[in-house]
């Protein structure tokens, strides 16, 4: 299986792959690792080399997508929340694949895949609601990831979605709470359990998500005057610390 790697004190990406004689080849791509464009090209090159490796073995037929896609997502996702999000996105992709009668990964082309965007954006739920372009792009990128696994499993010759060039819409700016709204929320929470009041204040002063307010006391360091969020969005690898806002010292004490 082809893969990219870096060498110490070298600015370039290097690639490893097996040639037609099944000999392992290491070579420089000539593409810089500090350039986003070069990095995208290097990833595309790696995918092409990997596809050529799979061309040398018989491509097997699959009886359906669900027989292996859900297992792949389960292996791939470290976070249960990520798995839940991907599984939900896959339901929409699976519905589209069924509608288009694309019963095999080998039927996927770049042109056909782009049709998913308009289909998804225009699809109305029973509530009458639709989704935005960014959601449709996220789901299409998931299909690209699934197609990569299809190549590795021998269900497809190559991944035509390896380098999607899709421009996302600018995210809408979320409105800030006004002073009057903050006072109204605080007044409403006085009749609620204390943890709800604490969670709101923590969220208000740090900008963290509601589920991120459930932090153990050992994550509050009074000596260094900081708060650590151990499991933010993205999992434990994205843990971060921030200076403790003075308004929270009495709540955390």
Residue pairs with C-beta under 8 A, 6 or more apart in sequence:
1 50
1 53
1 152
2 15
2 16
2 17
2 18
2 46
2 47
2 49
2 50
2 53
3 15
3 16
3 46
4 13
4 14
4 15
4 16
4 29
4 42
4 43
4 46
5 13
5 14
5 15
5 16
6 13
6 14
6 33
7 14
10 28
11 32
11 33
11 34
12 28
12 29
12 30
12 31
12 32
12 33
13 28
13 29
13 31
13 32
13 33
13 38
13 39
13 42
14 26
14 27
14 28
14 29
15 26
15 27
15 28
15 29
15 42
15 45
15 46
15 49
16 24
16 25
16 26
17 24
17 25
17 46
17 49
17 50
17 52
17 53
18 24
18 25
18 53
19 25
20 56
29 41
29 42
29 45
31 38
31 39
31 41
31 42
31 45
32 38
32 39
33 39
33 42
40 163
43 162
43 163
44 162
44 163
47 148
47 151
47 158
47 159
47 162
47 163
48 158
48 162
50 151
50 152
51 151
51 157
51 158
51 159
54 151
54 152
54 154
54 157
54 158
55 157
57 154
58 154
59 106
59 154
59 155
59 156
59 157
60 153
60 154
60 155
61 104
61 155
62 68
62 104
62 105
62 150
62 153
62 155
64 103
65 94
65 97
65 103
65 105
66 94
68 149
68 153
68 155
69 90
69 94
69 146
69 149
70 87
70 90
72 146
72 149
73 83
73 86
73 87
73 90
74 83
76 86
76 145
76 149
77 83
77 86
78 235
79 234
79 235
81 233
82 235
86 142
89 138
89 139
89 142
90 142
90 146
92 120
92 123
92 139
93 116
93 139
93 142
93 143
93 146
96 116
96 119
96 120
97 103
99 119
100 112
100 115
102 108
102 112
104 155
104 156
105 146
105 147
105 150
105 155
105 156
106 155
106 156
106 157
108 143
108 147
108 156
108 160
108 161
109 160
110 160
110 161
113 140
113 143
113 144
113 160
113 161
116 136
116 139
116 140
116 143
117 133
117 136
117 137
117 140
117 166
120 131
120 135
120 136
120 139
121 130
121 131
121 132
121 133
121 136
122 130
123 130
123 131
124 130
132 169
133 168
133 169
134 168
134 169
134 171
137 164
137 166
137 168
140 161
140 164
140 166
141 164
143 161
144 159
144 161
144 162
144 164
147 156
147 159
147 160
147 161
147 162
148 159
148 162
150 156
150 159
151 157
151 158
151 159
177 185
177 204
182 204
185 200
186 197
186 200
189 196
189 197
189 200
190 197
198 213
198 251
199 210
199 213
199 214
201 247
201 248
201 251
202 208
202 213
202 248
202 251
203 209
203 210
203 213
205 245
205 247
205 248
206 227
206 242
206 245
206 248
208 229
208 232
209 232
209 233
212 229
212 231
212 232
212 233
215 227
215 228
215 229
215 230
216 230
217 252
219 227
219 228
219 229
219 230
220 227
220 228
220 244
220 252
221 227
221 228
221 244
222 244
222 249
222 252
222 253
225 243
225 244
226 241
226 242
226 243
226 244
227 241
227 242
227 244
227 248
227 252
228 239
228 240
228 241
229 239
229 240
229 241
229 242
230 236
230 239
231 239
232 238
232 239
232 240
244 252
